[in-house]
Amino acid sequence: MAKVRQDAWSHEDDLLLAETVLRHIREGSTQLNAFEEVGDALNRTSAACGFRWNAEVRNKYIDAIELAKRQRKERKRAQATQIKQETTRAFSQPVRQQSSLVMESPETSEITLENVIHFLQLLQKDYYASNQSIRKAEQLQEENSGLKEKIASLERELSLTNKKLTTVEEDYKTFIQIMERARKMTVLDDQGSVKSPSFKMDKNGNLEQFAHGSSN
């Protein structure tokens, strides 16, 4: 049956629209599904319900929408925790007990094959990530050991270089001392080879210097 358009929205219609949208948000569904459900209940189109929600109703329920979103997150977190716990307990038991638990126990009625596959895929990703982290840690440890050995080698080379430098400095000081003593001895020899000047008096009574070995 074709849906009949109704121009007027009553307070009860708006309340039904708000409650339905908030419920779908809490349960992790979409607003489009909520609009379709309200449209079926009120004999309106989902487009009309969506327009009414966005234009008139939504602004009145801002706080309720945020609360519904938080409840949706908590619900998903609780479901994920439950799936993880149930799957871990199931796989920790023998195969026969696992089959019995899945087939007969009412506690596992919410565990579907899709949820189990999804959980195992996440578990596999965590396993691979853990192995990669271990390999990375081992690689870093090897690199760290190599760097330590390289540092130790460089420290030994630096120690030998410092010893050689000390020896060179001592040899240089000794060489300077020898050169200084040799210079002093050369100066003394030069001073000892210079003879005192000799003078004689000329006919006018003046003193004049004459070189040694001259024959006057």
C-alpha positions as CSV (number, residue, x, y, z in Angstrom):
1,M,0.0,0.0,0.0
2,A,1.3,3.4,-1.0
3,K,2.2,5.7,2.0
4,V,-0.1,8.6,2.4
5,R,1.5,12.0,3.0
6,Q,0.5,13.8,6.2
7,D,1.4,17.4,6.5
8,A,0.9,17.8,10.3
9,W,3.3,16.1,12.7
10,S,1.9,15.6,16.2
11,H,3.9,15.7,19.4
12,E,3.4,11.9,19.7
13,D,4.8,11.5,16.1
14,D,7.9,13.5,17.0
15,L,8.4,11.6,20.2
16,L,8.2,8.3,18.3
17,L,10.7,9.5,15.8
18,A,13.1,10.6,18.5
19,E,12.8,7.4,20.5
20,T,13.3,5.3,17.4
21,V,16.3,7.2,16.2
22,L,18.0,7.2,19.7
23,R,17.3,3.4,20.0
24,H,19.0,2.7,16.6
25,I,22.0,4.9,17.6
26,R,22.4,3.0,20.9
27,E,22.1,-0.4,19.1
28,G,24.7,0.6,16.4
29,S,22.2,0.9,13.6
30,T,21.8,3.7,11.1
31,Q,19.4,6.7,11.2
32,L,18.1,5.6,7.8
33,N,16.9,2.3,9.3
34,A,15.2,4.4,12.0
35,F,13.5,6.6,9.4
36,E,12.2,3.6,7.6
37,E,10.8,2.1,10.8
38,V,9.0,5.3,11.7
39,G,7.8,5.7,8.2
40,D,6.2,2.3,8.3
41,A,4.6,3.1,11.7
42,L,3.3,6.5,10.7
43,N,2.5,5.7,7.0
44,R,5.1,8.3,5.9
45,T,8.1,8.1,3.6
46,S,11.6,7.6,5.1
47,A,12.6,10.9,3.4
48,A,9.8,12.7,5.2
49,C,10.9,11.3,8.5
50,G,14.5,12.2,7.8
51,F,13.6,15.8,6.9
52,R,11.4,16.1,10.0
53,W,14.3,14.8,12.2
54,N,16.9,17.1,10.8
55,A,14.7,20.2,10.6
56,E,12.7,20.1,13.8
57,V,13.4,17.2,16.2
58,R,17.1,16.7,16.2
59,N,18.1,20.0,17.9
60,K,15.8,19.1,20.9
61,Y,17.7,15.9,21.6
62,I,21.4,16.9,21.4
63,D,22.3,15.6,24.9
64,A,20.2,12.5,24.3
65,I,22.1,11.8,21.1
66,E,25.5,12.1,22.7
67,L,24.3,9.8,25.5
68,A,23.1,7.3,23.0
69,K,26.5,7.4,21.2
70,R,28.3,6.8,24.4
71,Q,26.0,3.9,25.2
72,R,26.7,2.5,21.7
73,K,30.4,2.6,22.4
74,E,30.0,0.9,25.7
75,R,27.8,-1.7,24.1
76,K,30.3,-2.5,21.4
77,R,33.1,-2.6,24.0
78,A,31.1,-5.0,26.2
79,Q,30.2,-7.2,23.2
80,A,33.9,-7.4,22.1
81,T,34.9,-8.3,25.6
82,Q,32.3,-11.0,25.8
83,I,33.2,-12.4,22.5
84,K,36.9,-12.5,23.4
85,Q,36.2,-14.2,26.8
86,E,33.8,-16.7,25.3
87,T,36.1,-17.6,22.4
88,T,39.1,-17.9,24.7
89,R,37.1,-20.2,27.0
90,A,35.8,-22.2,24.1
91,F,39.3,-22.8,22.5
92,S,40.9,-23.6,25.9
93,Q,38.7,-26.7,26.2
94,P,39.0,-30.0,24.4
95,V,37.4,-30.3,21.0
96,R,34.4,-32.4,22.2
97,Q,33.7,-29.9,24.9
98,Q,34.0,-27.0,22.4
99,S,31.4,-28.7,20.1
100,S,29.1,-29.3,23.1
101,L,29.5,-25.7,24.3
102,V,28.8,-24.3,20.9
103,M,25.9,-26.6,20.1
104,E,24.2,-26.9,23.5
105,S,25.1,-24.1,25.9
106,P,22.6,-21.2,25.8
107,E,25.4,-18.9,27.0
108,T,27.0,-19.1,23.6
109,S,23.9,-18.4,21.6
110,E,25.1,-14.9,20.7
111,I,28.4,-16.2,19.4
112,T,28.1,-16.5,15.7
113,L,30.6,-17.9,13.2
114,E,31.1,-14.4,11.8
115,N,32.1,-13.1,15.3
116,V,34.4,-16.0,15.9
117,I,36.1,-15.5,12.5
118,H,36.4,-11.8,13.1
119,F,38.0,-12.4,16.5
120,L,40.4,-15.0,15.1
121,Q,41.4,-12.5,12.4
122,L,42.1,-9.9,15.1
123,L,44.0,-12.5,17.1
124,Q,46.1,-13.4,14.1
125,K,46.9,-9.7,13.5
126,D,48.0,-9.4,17.1
127,Y,50.1,-12.5,16.7
128,Y,51.8,-11.1,13.6
129,A,52.3,-7.7,15.3
130,S,53.8,-9.4,18.3
131,N,56.2,-11.4,16.2
132,Q,57.2,-8.3,14.3
133,S,57.8,-6.5,17.6
134,I,59.9,-9.4,18.8
135,R,62.0,-9.4,15.6
136,K,62.4,-5.7,15.8
137,A,63.5,-5.9,19.4
138,E,66.0,-8.6,18.5
139,Q,67.3,-6.5,15.6
140,L,67.7,-3.5,17.8
141,Q,69.5,-5.6,20.4
142,E,71.9,-6.8,17.8
143,E,72.5,-3.3,16.5
144,N,73.0,-2.1,20.1
145,S,75.6,-4.9,20.7
146,G,77.4,-4.0,17.4
147,L,77.4,-0.3,18.4
148,K,78.8,-1.2,21.8
149,E,81.6,-3.2,20.2
150,K,82.3,-0.4,17.8
151,I,82.5,2.1,20.7
152,A,84.9,-0.2,22.6
153,S,87.1,-0.5,19.5
154,L,87.1,3.3,19.0
155,E,87.9,3.8,22.7
156,R,90.9,1.5,22.4
157,E,92.1,3.3,19.3
158,L,91.7,6.6,21.1
159,S,93.7,5.3,24.0
160,L,96.6,4.2,21.7
161,T,96.5,7.5,19.9
162,N,96.7,9.4,23.2
163,K,99.7,7.4,24.2
164,K,101.4,8.0,20.9
165,L,100.7,11.7,21.2
166,T,102.1,11.8,24.7
167,T,105.3,10.1,23.4
168,V,105.6,12.5,20.5
169,E,105.2,15.5,22.8
170,E,107.9,14.1,25.1
171,D,110.2,13.5,22.2
172,Y,109.5,17.0,20.9
173,K,110.3,18.6,24.3
174,T,113.6,16.6,24.5
175,F,114.5,17.7,21.0
176,I,113.8,21.3,21.9
177,Q,116.0,21.0,25.0
178,I,118.8,19.5,22.9
179,M,118.5,22.3,20.3
180,E,118.5,24.9,23.1
181,R,121.7,23.4,24.6
182,A,123.4,23.3,21.2
183,R,122.4,26.9,20.5
184,K,123.9,28.0,23.8
185,M,127.1,26.1,23.1
186,T,127.4,27.7,19.7
187,V,127.0,31.2,21.1
188,L,129.7,30.5,23.7
189,D,132.1,29.2,21.1
190,D,131.5,32.3,18.9
191,Q,132.2,34.6,21.8
192,G,135.4,32.7,22.7
193,S,136.8,33.0,19.2
194,V,136.5,36.9,19.1
195,K,139.7,38.5,20.3
196,S,140.0,41.8,22.1
197,P,141.0,44.7,19.9
198,S,144.6,46.1,20.0
199,F,145.5,49.7,20.0
200,K,148.7,51.7,19.3
201,M,149.6,55.3,19.6
202,D,150.5,57.2,16.4
203,K,153.0,60.0,16.1
204,N,150.5,62.6,17.2
205,G,149.7,60.8,20.4
206,N,146.3,59.4,19.2
207,L,145.3,55.7,19.8
208,E,144.3,53.7,16.8
209,Q,143.1,50.1,16.5
210,F,145.0,47.7,14.4
211,A,144.1,44.2,13.4
212,H,146.0,41.2,14.8
213,G,148.6,39.8,12.6
214,S,149.4,43.2,10.9
215,S,153.1,43.9,10.6
216,N,153.5,47.5,11.6
